[in-house]
């Protein structure tokens, strides 16, 4: 059965922020490849709280005018807009900071998930806080594959003589801990002046495989993560990863020789980088083989199962009148069916 889906998100690639929410875009594209109709409602939540009100009004307008099979909101806070859909099954995906950081966002996420028909958590740590089906973000293994390093560096205008440690996040996002990544590289720079931290953000998703292929290692030292897509993308491109035990990284790298899991200190991360940058003679790093278990095709099939269960359970709940109080109800007390509002 082909579904008509409305994806609601405050993170999606757009001018000046080409890397924002690339993982959402990849899911949308894979759903479309499978023949499903997907409309995307992207609002700029980072601008002001008013954008969430506008988003809620737009969700309401769209779901009253069109018969969607399901609404899928990414991030708990974004779900504030999505809960105002017109009697359409709602799925919320929790990605990490919406559950694991602070007090307000987790509180909002719990409320939103209470009003949803199904919840997806991208890692076990998130599901331990707010119950949901654990489905990590996937990786497009067809797009993210190794390129020749020399070709990648030439394409990107990078030196062939340097050693690059890739930090594929915006330094402005404090949770990503650019300061710690820079300190770790600086610990080694005295002994290796050719070592450089390569910071990349706001890059189109299609260009990222070239950066992963051009680098010698990737570093991740965030305060919080859900299921970091960058780690999977790097490994799919056979780029060694040095990371702290954050999010579900331990699960992602399970069985992959040559990955370094470190304490969240500059010294420990520097030690990990030193080992990765000078592997034993004859060692060939292979992270790609393990990433097939996170292929976008497999992940989307799991998400589709959640959609279909949510649709079925919504129909049952509608008959019983058991719906979230923010929804519009018919005179009988049950939520009106999609397309009838």
C-alpha positions in Angstrom: 0.0 0.0 0.0 1.4 3.4 -1.1 1.1 6.0 1.7 0.6 9.7 1.6 2.9 11.2 4.3 3.4 14.7 5.7 6.8 15.1 7.3 7.1 18.0 9.7 10.5 19.2 10.7 12.4 22.3 11.8 15.6 20.8 10.4 16.0 20.3 6.6 18.6 21.3 4.1 18.1 24.9 2.8 20.0 27.8 1.6 22.9 28.6 4.0 22.2 25.4 6.0 22.7 22.7 3.4 23.7 20.1 6.0 20.9 20.8 8.4 18.6 17.8 8.9 20.2 15.8 6.0 19.1 12.6 7.8 15.5 13.7 7.5 15.9 14.4 3.8 17.5 11.0 3.2 14.5 9.3 4.8 12.1 11.4 2.7 14.0 10.5 -0.5 14.0 6.8 0.3 10.3 6.8 0.9 9.7 8.5 -2.4 12.0 5.9 -4.1 9.6 3.3 -2.8 6.7 5.0 -4.4 5.2 6.8 -1.4 4.0 10.4 -1.7 5.8 12.6 0.8 5.2 16.3 1.4 7.6 18.1 3.6 6.6 21.0 5.9 9.9 22.6 7.0 9.7 25.7 9.2 12.6 27.6 10.6 12.2 27.0 14.3 15.6 28.5 15.1 14.4 31.9 14.2 11.7 32.3 16.9 9.1 30.5 18.8 6.5 32.2 16.6 7.6 29.8 13.8 6.2 26.9 15.8 2.8 28.6 15.9 3.0 29.2 12.2 4.0 25.6 11.8 1.0 24.4 13.8 -1.4 26.5 11.8 0.1 25.1 8.6 -0.1 21.5 9.8 -3.7 22.1 10.7 -4.5 23.7 7.3 -2.8 20.9 5.3 -4.3 18.0 7.2 -7.8 19.5 6.9 -7.4 20.0 3.1 -5.6 16.8 2.2 -6.1 13.2 3.3 -2.8 12.1 4.7 -2.3 8.6 5.9 0.2 9.7 8.5 2.1 12.7 9.9 5.7 12.2 10.9 7.4 14.8 13.0 11.1 14.8 13.7 12.2 15.9 17.2 9.9 16.1 20.2 9.7 19.9 20.2 8.8 20.0 16.5 5.9 17.7 17.5 4.3 20.7 19.2 3.3 21.9 15.8 2.3 18.4 14.6 -0.1 17.5 17.3 -2.5 20.0 15.8 -3.0 17.8 12.8 -6.6 17.1 11.9 -7.3 13.5 13.2 -4.4 12.0 11.2 -2.1 9.3 12.8 1.0 11.0 14.2 4.4 9.4 14.5 7.2 11.3 16.5 10.9 10.5 16.1 13.0 11.5 19.1 16.6 12.2 18.1 18.5 13.0 21.3 18.7 16.5 22.6 14.9 16.7 22.7 15.1 14.0 25.4 18.6 13.9 26.9 19.4 17.6 27.5 17.9 20.1 30.0 14.4 19.9 31.5 12.0 21.8 29.3 12.6 19.9 26.0 12.2 16.5 27.5 9.0 17.6 29.3 7.6 18.9 25.9 8.7 15.7 24.2 6.9 13.5 26.8 3.7 15.5 26.3 3.9 15.3 22.5 4.6 11.6 22.5 1.6 11.1 24.8 -0.5 12.7 22.1 1.1 10.7 19.3 0.0 7.4 17.9 3.6 6.0 17.8 7.0 7.0 19.0 10.4 6.2 17.4 13.6 6.6 19.5 16.8 6.5 17.5 18.8 4.9 20.4 18.3 2.8 23.5 19.3 5.7 25.8 16.5 7.8 24.4 14.0 4.9 24.7 15.0 4.5 28.3 13.8 8.0 29.0 10.7 8.0 26.7 9.5 4.6 25.5 9.4 4.1 21.8 10.4 1.7 19.1 14.2 1.8 18.6 15.0 2.6 15.0 18.4 4.4 14.5 18.9 6.8 11.6 20.1 5.1 8.5 22.9 5.7 6.0 22.7 5.7 2.2 25.5 3.2 1.6 25.2 3.8 -2.2 26.0 7.5 -1.8 28.4 7.2 1.1 31.1 5.0 -0.3 34.9 5.5 -0.3 36.5 7.7 -3.0 40.2 7.8 -3.7 41.9 10.1 -1.2 44.1 11.8 -3.7 41.1 12.5 -6.0 39.0 13.7 -3.0 41.7 16.1 -1.8 42.3 17.5 -5.3 38.5 18.1 -5.7 38.3 19.9 -2.3 41.6 21.8 -2.7 43.2 20.1 0.3 46.9 19.5 0.7 48.2 16.0 -0.2 50.9 16.3 2.5 48.7 17.1 5.6 46.8 14.8 7.9 43.2 15.8 8.4 41.0 15.1 11.3 37.4 15.8 10.2 35.0 17.6 12.5 31.7 17.5 10.4 29.7 19.9 12.6 29.2 23.6 13.2 31.6 25.0 15.8 28.7 27.2 16.9 26.7 24.2 18.2 28.1 24.0 21.7 26.8 20.5 22.3 29.2 19.2 19.6 32.2 20.4 21.6 34.4 22.0 19.0 36.6 23.3 21.8 37.4 19.7 22.9 38.1 18.5 19.3 40.5 21.4 18.7 42.2 20.8 22.0 42.7 17.1 21.2 44.3 18.0 17.8 46.5 20.7 19.4 47.8 18.1 21.8 49.4 16.3 18.8 50.2 19.3 16.7 53.6 19.9 18.4 54.9 16.5 17.3 53.1 16.5 14.0 52.9 20.0 12.4 51.1 18.5 9.4 48.1 17.6 11.5 45.0 19.8 11.0 41.5 19.9 12.2 39.2 20.1 9.2 35.8 21.7 10.2 32.9 21.3 7.9 29.3 22.5 8.2 26.7 23.9 5.8 28.0 21.6 3.1 25.5 19.9 0.7 24.9 16.3 1.7 26.0 15.0 -1.7 29.5 16.5 -1.1 30.1 14.9 2.3 31.4 11.6 0.9 34.3 13.5 -0.6 35.2 15.1 2.8 35.0 11.7 4.5 37.3 10.2 1.8 39.7 13.1 2.0 40.3 12.9 5.8 42.5 10.6 7.8 40.1 10.3 10.8 36.9 11.7 12.2 36.4 13.0 15.7 33.1 13.0 17.7 33.1 14.4 21.3 29.6 15.8 21.8 27.9 16.2 25.1 24.9 14.5 23.8 23.9 12.5 20.7 21.1 10.2 19.6 22.3 8.0 16.8 24.9 10.1 15.1 24.6 9.8 11.4 28.0 11.3 10.8 29.7 8.3 12.4 27.8 5.9 10.1 28.6 8.0 7.1 32.3 8.1 8.0 32.5 4.4 8.5 30.6 3.7 5.3 33.4 5.7 3.6 36.0 3.6 5.5 37.1 6.6 7.6 38.3 5.6 11.1 36.4 7.2 13.9 37.6 8.5 17.3 34.7 9.1 19.6 33.5 9.3 23.1 30.9 6.9 24.4 27.9 9.1 23.5 24.5 8.2 22.0 24.6 4.7 20.5 28.2 5.0 19.2 29.3 1.8 21.0 26.5 -0.1 19.2 27.3 1.4 15.9 31.0 0.5 16.0 30.5 -3.0 17.4 32.8 -5.5 15.7 34.8 -2.8 13.8 38.6 -3.0 14.4 40.5 0.2 14.5 37.8 2.5 16.0 38.8 4.3 19.2 36.4 5.0 22.0 37.8 7.5 24.5 37.0 9.5 27.6 35.6 13.0 27.0 39.0 14.7 27.6 41.4 16.3 25.2 44.2 13.9 26.4 42.2 10.7 25.9 40.9 11.9 22.5 44.5 12.8 21.5 45.6 9.3 22.4 42.9 7.8 20.3 43.8 10.0 17.3 47.4 9.0 17.7 46.5 5.3 17.4 44.2 5.8 14.5 46.6 8.0 12.5 49.5 5.4 12.9 47.8 2.0 12.5 49.9 -1.2 12.7 51.7 -2.3 9.5 49.5 -4.0 7.1 46.2 -3.0 8.8 43.4 -2.1 6.5 40.4 -0.4 8.1 37.0 -1.6 7.1 34.0 0.1 8.6 31.8 -0.1 5.5 30.9 -3.8 5.8 29.3 -3.3 9.2 27.3 -0.2 8.0 25.1 -2.4 5.8 23.1 -3.2 8.9 22.2 0.5 8.9 21.3 0.8 5.2 18.6 3.4 4.5 16.5 0.7 2.8 16.3 -1.5 6.0 15.6 1.5 8.2 12.8 2.8 6.0 11.1 -0.7 6.1 11.1 -0.5 9.9 9.6 3.0 9.8 6.9 1.9 7.4 5.9 -0.9 9.8 5.5 1.8 12.5 3.4 3.9 10.2 1.1 1.0 9.4 0.6 0.0 13.0 -0.1 3.7 13.9 -2.7 3.9 11.2 -4.4 0.7 12.4 -4.3 1.7 16.0 -5.6 5.2 15.2 -8.6 3.6 13.5 -9.2 1.5 16.6 -8.7 4.5 19.0 -11.0 6.7 16.9 -13.8 4.2 17.3 -13.3 4.3 21.1 -12.9 8.1 21.2 -9.4 7.7 22.8 -7.5 10.6 21.2 -5.3 13.5 22.3 -7.4 16.4 23.7 -5.8 18.9 21.4 -7.4 17.3 18.4 -10.8 18.4 17.0 -13.5 15.9 17.9 -16.8 15.3 16.1 -20.1 15.7 17.9 -19.9 12.0 19.0 -16.7 12.7 20.8 -14.5 10.7 18.5 -11.9 12.3 16.3 -13.0 13.0 12.8 -11.4 10.7 10.1 -8.7 12.0 7.8 -10.1 14.1 5.0 -13.4 14.7 6.8 -12.4 17.7 8.8 
